[in-house]
Amino acid sequence: MTAPAAPQFHLDRPASWRPENPDVEIVGWLYPGPTGRCTDIRARVDGRVFLGIFGLDRPDTEQRFNAGLPALRTGFIQRIQ
């Protein structure tokens, strides 16, 4: 039995990981692979958990992975305060 492929991801923003204010917005995509599934996305900062929004349309990832709807709905936005 072979192991499932590792999820692939990309961060569009922030451009720098040295924020000038305490509010940070992380935007990108996460493709769990053809057999994987992602239902939500979270960030843990200083022991606090922040729930993000996952499942935003990303036509660029749909085209890149050629995998239809699962590859289209890979976008996320994560706000940390």
C-alpha positions as CSV (number, residue, x, y, z in Angstrom):
1,M,0.0,0.0,0.0
2,T,1.4,3.4,-1.0
3,A,1.2,6.5,1.2
4,P,-1.1,9.3,0.0
5,A,0.6,12.3,-1.6
6,A,1.6,15.1,0.7
7,P,-0.6,18.2,0.5
8,Q,0.7,21.0,-1.6
9,F,0.2,24.7,-0.6
10,H,1.2,28.2,-1.5
11,L,1.1,31.5,0.5
12,D,0.2,34.5,-1.6
13,R,0.3,36.9,1.3
14,P,1.8,38.3,3.5
15,A,4.9,39.1,1.4
16,S,6.9,39.5,4.6
17,W,6.7,37.5,7.9
18,R,7.7,40.6,9.9
19,P,4.3,42.3,10.3
20,E,4.3,46.0,11.2
21,N,1.0,45.6,13.1
22,P,-0.6,42.8,15.2
23,D,-3.3,42.0,12.6
24,V,-2.1,39.6,9.9
25,E,-4.0,38.2,7.0
26,I,-2.7,35.1,5.4
27,V,-4.0,34.2,2.0
28,G,-3.1,31.2,-0.2
29,W,-4.2,27.8,-1.3
30,L,-3.9,24.2,0.0
31,Y,-4.5,21.2,-2.3
32,P,-4.7,18.0,-0.3
33,G,-4.2,15.8,-3.3
34,P,-6.7,13.7,-5.3
35,T,-7.5,11.4,-2.4
36,G,-7.1,13.9,0.4
37,R,-9.7,16.1,2.1
38,C,-9.5,19.4,3.9
39,T,-12.5,20.7,5.8
40,D,-11.1,23.7,7.6
41,I,-7.9,25.6,8.3
42,R,-6.5,26.9,11.6
43,A,-3.6,28.8,12.9
44,R,-2.1,28.7,16.3
45,V,-0.3,31.8,17.5
46,D,0.9,32.2,21.1
47,G,-1.3,29.4,22.3
48,R,-4.4,30.9,20.7
49,V,-6.3,29.2,17.8
50,F,-7.7,31.2,14.9
51,L,-10.2,29.5,12.5
52,G,-9.7,30.5,8.9
53,I,-12.0,30.3,5.8
54,F,-11.2,27.4,3.5
55,G,-12.8,26.4,0.2
56,L,-12.5,29.6,-1.7
57,D,-12.4,29.3,-5.5
58,R,-9.0,29.3,-7.1
59,P,-9.1,28.9,-10.9
60,D,-5.3,28.9,-11.0
61,T,-5.1,25.7,-8.9
62,E,-7.9,24.0,-10.8
63,Q,-5.9,24.6,-14.0
64,R,-2.6,23.6,-12.3
65,F,-3.8,20.3,-10.9
66,N,-6.4,19.5,-13.6
67,A,-8.6,17.9,-10.9
68,G,-12.0,19.7,-11.2
69,L,-13.9,21.0,-8.2
70,P,-11.6,19.7,-5.5
71,A,-8.7,21.6,-7.0
72,L,-10.9,24.7,-7.6
73,R,-12.0,25.1,-4.0
74,T,-8.5,25.2,-2.5
75,G,-8.3,28.9,-1.5
76,F,-8.1,30.1,2.1
77,I,-7.9,33.3,4.1
78,Q,-6.6,33.3,7.7
79,R,-6.9,36.4,9.9
80,I,-4.8,36.6,13.0
81,Q,-5.2,39.4,15.6
